[in-house]
Each structure stands twice: as structure tokens, then as C-alpha cells.
Amino acid sequence: MRYSYKTKMTCSQQINFNIDGDVITNIEFIGGCNGNLKAISKLVDGWTVDKIESYLLGNTCGMRPTSCADQLAKAVRAAYNETNAQ
């Protein structure tokens, strides 16, 4: 299933990805630091929701209380919770 998440307080505006059970693939950030976000997307492709959270949740960017990586962790958890609530 394709999922889109509107980010908060980051340079990227949206994150799109596929979720199958608890596995995340085909991550795409809209906006933000293109090279870094492409790298993150490649590195975590095929990871589970729990693994992405364990590595990225709480990561900050500068003085912001969040980051694109932190937003990805929040996005995959939201997608997982939403797809499993049905």
C-alpha cells in the first residue's frame, strides 16, 4: 500500500512510501536536502517499522526538535497503526 505523510517543521514537505505489513520500501521525500534524503531512503529500504524507529526516532536537525529522519520514523509508525487498525 502506498502511504503519504505530511511532515512538520522540516524542509521536506511530504514523505511517500510503500508499507507491506511492517516492511517499508520505495521511500520518497518531497523537498528537503535531496542527496541526504536519497541516501536515507536507500539505507532503510526494506527495514521494518520498529527498526526505522529504533535508528531514527528523536533525531534532530539544528535547533529544530525534529528532522526529516525523525519525521520518517513518525510517518512509518502512523502508517503501520493506520493500516493495522482496519
N, CA, C and O atoms as a GROMACS GRO file, in nm:
protein
  344
    1MET      N    1   0.085  -0.118   0.000
    1MET     CA    2   0.000   0.000   0.000
    1MET      C    3   0.089   0.124   0.000
    1MET      O    4   0.188   0.130   0.074
    2ARG      N    5   0.055   0.222  -0.082
    2ARG     CA    6   0.129   0.348  -0.086
    2ARG      C    7   0.073   0.440   0.021
    2ARG      O    8  -0.048   0.449   0.039
    3TYR      N    9   0.162   0.508   0.092
    3TYR     CA   10   0.123   0.595   0.202
    3TYR      C   11   0.193   0.729   0.186
    3TYR      O   12   0.310   0.733   0.146
    4SER      N   13   0.126   0.837   0.217
    4SER     CA   14   0.184   0.972   0.214
    4SER      C   15   0.168   1.036   0.350
    4SER      O   16   0.063   1.025   0.414
    5TYR      N   17   0.273   1.103   0.394
    5TYR     CA   18   0.274   1.168   0.525
    5TYR      C   19   0.321   1.312   0.508
    5TYR      O   20   0.427   1.336   0.451
    6LYS      N   21   0.243   1.406   0.557
    6LYS     CA   22   0.279   1.548   0.554
    6LYS      C   23   0.370   1.576   0.672
    6LYS      O   24   0.330   1.560   0.787
    7THR      N   25   0.492   1.619   0.646
    7THR     CA   26   0.590   1.643   0.752
    7THR      C   27   0.561   1.774   0.824
    7THR      O   28   0.489   1.860   0.774
    8LYS      N   29   0.619   1.786   0.943
    8LYS     CA   30   0.603   1.905   1.025
    8LYS      C   31   0.741   1.957   1.067
    8LYS      O   32   0.826   1.880   1.111
    9MET      N   33   0.762   2.087   1.052
    9MET     CA   34   0.883   2.155   1.099
    9MET      C   35   1.011   2.107   1.031
    9MET      O   36   1.117   2.109   1.093
   10THR      N   37   1.003   2.063   0.905
   10THR     CA   38   1.123   2.021   0.832
   10THR      C   39   1.124   2.086   0.694
   10THR      O   40   1.022   2.141   0.649
   11CYS      N   41   1.238   2.080   0.628
   11CYS     CA   42   1.250   2.134   0.492
   11CYS      C   43   1.171   2.049   0.392
   11CYS      O   44   1.115   2.102   0.296
   12SER      N   45   1.166   1.920   0.415
   12SER     CA   46   1.083   1.836   0.328
   12SER      C   47   0.936   1.860   0.365
   12SER      O   48   0.904   1.886   0.481
   13GLN      N   49   0.850   1.851   0.265
   13GLN     CA   50   0.709   1.876   0.290
   13GLN      C   51   0.627   1.749   0.304
   13GLN      O   52   0.521   1.749   0.367
   14GLN      N   53   0.676   1.639   0.244
   14GLN     CA   54   0.598   1.515   0.243
   14GLN      C   55   0.691   1.397   0.226
   14GLN      O   56   0.799   1.407   0.168
   15ILE      N   57   0.647   1.283   0.279
   15ILE     CA   58   0.719   1.157   0.261
   15ILE      C   59   0.620   1.056   0.206
   15ILE      O   60   0.512   1.037   0.262
   16ASN      N   61   0.657   0.991   0.096
   16ASN     CA   62   0.575   0.885   0.036
   16ASN      C   63   0.652   0.754   0.046
   16ASN      O   64   0.774   0.753   0.031
   17PHE      N   65   0.583   0.645   0.072
   17PHE     CA   66   0.648   0.514   0.080
   17PHE      C   67   0.545   0.404   0.070
   17PHE      O   68   0.425   0.428   0.082
   18ASN      N   69   0.594   0.283   0.047
   18ASN     CA   70   0.508   0.165   0.046
   18ASN      C   71   0.521   0.096   0.181
   18ASN      O   72   0.629   0.092   0.240
   19ILE      N   73   0.410   0.042   0.228
   19ILE     CA   74   0.411  -0.036   0.351
   19ILE      C   75   0.340  -0.168   0.322
   19ILE      O   76   0.228  -0.171   0.271
   20ASP      N   77   0.408  -0.277   0.357
   20ASP     CA   78   0.353  -0.411   0.340
   20ASP      C   79   0.373  -0.484   0.472
   20ASP      O   80   0.483  -0.530   0.502
   21GLY      N   81   0.267  -0.494   0.551
   21GLY     CA   82   0.281  -0.546   0.688
   21GLY      C   83   0.354  -0.443   0.770
   21GLY      O   84   0.301  -0.336   0.797
   22ASP      N   85   0.477  -0.477   0.811
   22ASP     CA   86   0.558  -0.379   0.884
   22ASP      C   87   0.686  -0.345   0.810
   22ASP      O   88   0.779  -0.289   0.869
   23VAL      N   89   0.693  -0.377   0.680
   23VAL     CA   90   0.811  -0.351   0.598
   23VAL      C   91   0.788  -0.228   0.510
   23VAL      O   92   0.685  -0.214   0.445
   24ILE      N   93   0.888  -0.140   0.510
   24ILE     CA   94   0.880  -0.013   0.437
   24ILE      C   95   0.974  -0.017   0.317
   24ILE      O   96   1.091  -0.056   0.329
   25THR      N   97   0.921   0.023   0.201
   25THR     CA   98   1.002   0.028   0.078
   25THR      C   99   0.966   0.152  -0.004
   25THR      O  100   0.867   0.220   0.023
   26ASN      N  101   1.049   0.179  -0.104
   26ASN     CA  102   1.024   0.287  -0.202
   26ASN      C  103   0.996   0.421  -0.136
   26ASN      O  104   0.895   0.486  -0.164
   27ILE      N  105   1.086   0.462  -0.047
   27ILE     CA  106   1.070   0.588   0.027
   27ILE      C  107   1.108   0.705  -0.064
   27ILE      O  108   1.210   0.702  -0.133
   28GLU      N  109   1.024   0.809  -0.063
   28GLU     CA  110   1.047   0.928  -0.143
   28GLU      C  111   1.014   1.051  -0.059
   28GLU      O  112   0.903   1.067  -0.010
   29PHE      N  113   1.114   1.138  -0.042
   29PHE     CA  114   1.094   1.265   0.026
   29PHE      C  115   1.065   1.372  -0.078
   29PHE      O  116   1.130   1.376  -0.183
   30ILE      N  117   0.968   1.458  -0.052
   30ILE     CA  118   0.938   1.572  -0.137
   30ILE      C  119   0.996   1.695  -0.069
   30ILE      O  120   0.952   1.733   0.040
   31GLY      N  121   1.094   1.758  -0.133
   31GLY     CA  122   1.163   1.872  -0.076
   31GLY      C  123   1.276   1.826   0.015
   31GLY      O  124   1.302   1.707   0.027
   32GLY      N  125   1.341   1.920   0.078
   32GLY     CA  126   1.448   1.888   0.172
   32GLY      C  127   1.583   1.874   0.104
   32GLY      O  128   1.599   1.910  -0.012
   33CYS      N  129   1.680   1.822   0.177
   33CYS     CA  130   1.818   1.804   0.129
   33CYS      C  131   1.825   1.680   0.041
   33CYS      O  132   1.838   1.568   0.090
   34ASN      N  133   1.816   1.700  -0.087
   34ASN     CA  134   1.800   1.594  -0.184
   34ASN      C  135   1.898   1.478  -0.167
   34ASN      O  136   1.855   1.363  -0.156
   35GLY      N  137   2.026   1.506  -0.163
   35GLY     CA  138   2.126   1.399  -0.154
   35GLY      C  139   2.116   1.320  -0.025
   35GLY      O  140   2.120   1.197  -0.027
   36ASN      N  141   2.104   1.389   0.087
   36ASN     CA  142   2.095   1.321   0.216
   36ASN      C  143   1.968   1.237   0.227
   36ASN      O  144   1.971   1.126   0.279
   37LEU      N  145   1.858   1.289   0.177
   37LEU     CA  146   1.732   1.216   0.188
   37LEU      C  147   1.727   1.097   0.094
   37LEU      O  148   1.664   0.996   0.126
   38LYS      N  149   1.792   1.107  -0.022
   38LYS     CA  150   1.804   0.991  -0.110
   38LYS      C  151   1.886   0.882  -0.041
   38LYS      O  152   1.854   0.763  -0.051
   39ALA      N  153   1.991   0.923   0.029
   39ALA     CA  154   2.076   0.826   0.100
   39ALA      C  155   1.998   0.756   0.212
   39ALA      O  156   2.004   0.634   0.224
   40ILE      N  157   1.926   0.832   0.291
   40ILE     CA  158   1.845   0.772   0.398
   40ILE      C  159   1.745   0.674   0.339
   40ILE      O  160   1.728   0.564   0.391
   41SER      N  161   1.680   0.714   0.231
   41SER     CA  162   1.581   0.628   0.166
   41SER      C  163   1.641   0.496   0.122
   41SER      O  164   1.579   0.391   0.138
   42LYS      N  165   1.760   0.500   0.066
   42LYS     CA  166   1.828   0.377   0.021
   42LYS      C  167   1.872   0.291   0.140
   42LYS      O  168   1.860   0.169   0.136
   43LEU      N  169   1.922   0.355   0.243
   43LEU     CA  170   1.974   0.282   0.358
   43LEU      C  171   1.866   0.205   0.433
   43LEU      O  172   1.891   0.093   0.478
   44VAL      N  173   1.749   0.263   0.448
   44VAL     CA  174   1.644   0.199   0.529
   44VAL      C  175   1.542   0.122   0.445
   44VAL      O  176   1.449   0.064   0.501
   45ASP      N  177   1.558   0.119   0.313
   45ASP     CA  178   1.466   0.046   0.226
   45ASP      C  179   1.461  -0.101   0.266
   45ASP      O  180   1.564  -0.168   0.274
   46GLY      N  181   1.342  -0.151   0.292
   46GLY     CA  182   1.324  -0.290   0.332
   46GLY      C  183   1.328  -0.313   0.482
   46GLY      O  184   1.310  -0.426   0.528
   47TRP      N  185   1.350  -0.207   0.560
   47TRP     CA  186   1.352  -0.219   0.705
   47TRP      C  187   1.209  -0.225   0.758
   47TRP      O  188   1.114  -0.185   0.691
   48THR      N  189   1.197  -0.275   0.880
   48THR     CA  190   1.068  -0.278   0.947
   48THR      C  191   1.042  -0.144   1.016
   48THR      O  192   1.133  -0.063   1.035
   49VAL      N  193   0.918  -0.123   1.051
   49VAL     CA  194   0.878  -0.003   1.124
   49VAL      C  195   0.959   0.009   1.254
   49VAL      O  196   1.011   0.116   1.284
   50ASP      N  197   0.970  -0.099   1.328
   50ASP     CA  198   1.043  -0.096   1.456
   50ASP      C  199   1.190  -0.061   1.436
   50ASP      O  200   1.246   0.016   1.514
   51LYS      N  201   1.252  -0.116   1.333
   51LYS     CA  202   1.394  -0.089   1.310
   51LYS      C  203   1.415   0.057   1.270
   51LYS      O  204   1.509   0.122   1.317
   52ILE      N  205   1.328   0.110   1.183
   52ILE     CA  206   1.340   0.250   1.145
   52ILE      C  207   1.323   0.340   1.267
   52ILE      O  208   1.400   0.435   1.285
   53GLU      N  209   1.224   0.311   1.350
   53GLU     CA  210   1.206   0.389   1.473
   53GLU      C  211   1.328   0.381   1.564
   53GLU      O  212   1.371   0.483   1.618
   54SER      N  213   1.384   0.263   1.580
   54SER     CA  214   1.496   0.248   1.673
   54SER      C  215   1.619   0.327   1.629
   54SER      O  216   1.697   0.371   1.713
   55TYR      N  217   1.637   0.346   1.500
   55TYR     CA  218   1.753   0.420   1.450
   55TYR      C  219   1.727   0.570   1.432
   55TYR      O  220   1.818   0.650   1.451
   56LEU      N  221   1.605   0.608   1.395
   56LEU     CA  222   1.582   0.746   1.352
   56LEU      C  223   1.494   0.831   1.443
   56LEU      O  224   1.504   0.954   1.438
   57LEU      N  225   1.409   0.771   1.525
   57LEU     CA  226   1.319   0.848   1.610
   57LEU      C  227   1.399   0.933   1.708
   57LEU      O  228   1.488   0.883   1.777
   58GLY      N  229   1.366   1.061   1.715
   58GLY     CA  230   1.433   1.152   1.808
   58GLY      C  231   1.551   1.225   1.749
   58GLY      O  232   1.608   1.313   1.814
   59ASN      N  233   1.590   1.192   1.627
   59ASN     CA  234   1.699   1.262   1.560
   59ASN      C  235   1.655   1.406   1.532
   59ASN      O  236   1.544   1.428   1.484
   60THR      N  237   1.739   1.504   1.562
   60THR     CA  238   1.704   1.644   1.541
   60THR      C  239   1.791   1.706   1.432
   60THR      O  240   1.893   1.650   1.392
   61CYS      N  241   1.748   1.823   1.386
   61CYS     CA  242   1.821   1.896   1.282
   61CYS      C  243   1.840   2.039   1.330
   61CYS      O  244   1.744   2.115   1.344
   62GLY      N  245   1.964   2.076   1.357
   62GLY     CA  246   1.992   2.211   1.406
   62GLY      C  247   1.918   2.237   1.535
   62GLY      O  248   1.922   2.156   1.628
   63MET      N  249   1.850   2.350   1.541
   63MET     CA  250   1.775   2.387   1.661
   63MET      C  251   1.632   2.333   1.661
   63MET      O  252   1.557   2.354   1.756
   64ARG      N  253   1.594   2.264   1.555
   64ARG     CA  254   1.458   2.210   1.546
   64ARG      C  255   1.445   2.087   1.636
   64ARG      O  256   1.542   2.014   1.656
   65PRO      N  257   1.325   2.065   1.689
   65PRO     CA  258   1.304   1.948   1.775
   65PRO      C  259   1.280   1.820   1.696
   65PRO      O  260   1.250   1.716   1.755
   66THR      N  261   1.293   1.826   1.563
   66THR     CA  262   1.270   1.711   1.477
   66THR      C  263   1.366   1.718   1.359
   66THR      O  264   1.449   1.808   1.353
   67SER      N  265   1.355   1.625   1.268
   67SER     CA  266   1.435   1.622   1.145
   67SER      C  267   1.358   1.541   1.042
   67SER      O  268   1.255   1.482   1.074
   68CYS      N  269   1.408   1.539   0.921
   68CYS     CA  270   1.342   1.456   0.818
   68CYS      C  271   1.349   1.309   0.857
   68CYS      O  272   1.254   1.234   0.833
   69ALA      N  273   1.460   1.265   0.917
   69ALA     CA  274   1.472   1.127   0.961
   69ALA      C  275   1.372   1.096   1.073
   69ALA      O  276   1.308   0.991   1.071
   70ASP      N  277   1.360   1.186   1.168
   70ASP     CA  278   1.263   1.171   1.277
   70ASP      C  279   1.121   1.167   1.221
   70ASP      O  280   1.038   1.088   1.265
   71GLN      N  281   1.093   1.253   1.123
   71GLN     CA  282   0.961   1.254   1.061
   71GLN      C  283   0.933   1.123   0.987
   71GLN      O  284   0.819   1.076   0.985
   72LEU      N  285   1.036   1.063   0.927
   72LEU     CA  286   1.019   0.933   0.863
   72LEU      C  287   0.979   0.828   0.965
   72LEU      O  288   0.889   0.748   0.941
   73ALA      N  289   1.046   0.828   1.080
   73ALA     CA  290   1.012   0.732   1.186
   73ALA      C  291   0.867   0.751   1.231
   73ALA      O  292   0.795   0.653   1.252
   74LYS      N  293   0.825   0.874   1.245
   74LYS     CA  294   0.686   0.902   1.286
   74LYS      C  295   0.588   0.862   1.175
   74LYS      O  296   0.480   0.812   1.203
   75ALA      N  297   0.628   0.884   1.050
   75ALA     CA  298   0.542   0.852   0.936
   75ALA      C  299   0.518   0.702   0.924
   75ALA      O  300   0.405   0.658   0.902
   76VAL      N  301   0.624   0.623   0.939
   76VAL     CA  302   0.608   0.479   0.923
   76VAL      C  303   0.525   0.421   1.037
   76VAL      O  304   0.448   0.326   1.016
   77ARG      N  305   0.539   0.475   1.157
   77ARG     CA  306   0.456   0.429   1.270
   77ARG      C  307   0.310   0.466   1.246
   77ARG      O  308   0.221   0.384   1.271
   78ALA      N  309   0.284   0.587   1.199
   78ALA     CA  310   0.147   0.629   1.170
   78ALA      C  311   0.085   0.540   1.063
   78ALA      O  312  -0.031   0.501   1.074
   79ALA      N  313   0.161   0.509   0.960
   79ALA     CA  314   0.110   0.423   0.852
   79ALA      C  315   0.081   0.283   0.905
   79ALA      O  316  -0.021   0.223   0.872
   80TYR      N  317   0.172   0.232   0.985
   80TYR     CA  318   0.153   0.098   1.043
   80TYR      C  319   0.028   0.094   1.130
   80TYR      O  320  -0.054   0.003   1.119
   81ASN      N  321   0.014   0.193   1.217
   81ASN     CA  322  -0.103   0.198   1.306
   81ASN      C  323  -0.231   0.211   1.227
   81ASN      O  324  -0.332   0.148   1.260
   82GLU      N  325  -0.230   0.293   1.122
   82GLU     CA  326  -0.349   0.313   1.041
   82GLU      C  327  -0.386   0.188   0.962
   82GLU      O  328  -0.503   0.152   0.955
   83THR      N  329  -0.289   0.123   0.904
   83THR     CA  330  -0.317   0.005   0.821
   83THR      C  331  -0.357  -0.114   0.907
   83THR      O  332  -0.426  -0.204   0.858
   84ASN      N  333  -0.315  -0.119   1.031
   84ASN     CA  334  -0.350  -0.232   1.118
   84ASN      C  335  -0.473  -0.207   1.204
   84ASN      O  336  -0.519  -0.297   1.275
   85ALA      N  337  -0.527  -0.087   1.198
   85ALA     CA  338  -0.649  -0.054   1.274
   85ALA      C  339  -0.774  -0.095   1.197
   85ALA      O  340  -0.883  -0.099   1.253
   86GLN      N  341  -0.757  -0.125   1.071
   86GLN     CA  342  -0.872  -0.156   0.987
   86GLN      C  343  -0.914  -0.300   0.998
   86GLN      O  344  -1.010  -0.342   0.934
   0.00000   0.00000   0.00000
